[in-house]
């Protein structure tokens, strides 16, 4: 069986980031709360911003944000979840560690692999850096975040945690076509 940690193939890398902390916040006061905690927020829904520490904030709707751990192995995000208290009128904690698995797919063949899994055009031209898509891939609901850069194409894919083994196999199967491709 293929390891769930990292699967490198020519042109693609799949990394399991499920153990990296992540958390969500929802409510009319969530933006003010997160800004007060020194997060830079996206200007509109379905956008993401990489923070100075490598963590990521994705805006999923007008009032819902998803935070993914970064270079500190998610320590800042885990701390945000642990420090949150219900004294904020319209800012609700949405734990995501147990509900969502997270993979990172990177490499030059990223858009071709995703095209085999998802009907949404996730090519660099159509799905720019910082874009967020809430869609379906391999017949499960996913959140896809373009977290890469011009020189390093990369997406984070979040999905229902019980589907982890199934989705892993689906992505690896899609990657197989490009093993050995230039």
Helices and strands as residue ranges (DSSP letters): E 6-9, E 12-16, E 22-26, H 30-36, E 47-50, E 56-59, E 64-68, H 75-83, E 92-95, E 100-106, H 110-117, E 132-137, E 140-146, E 154-160, G 161-163, H 164-176
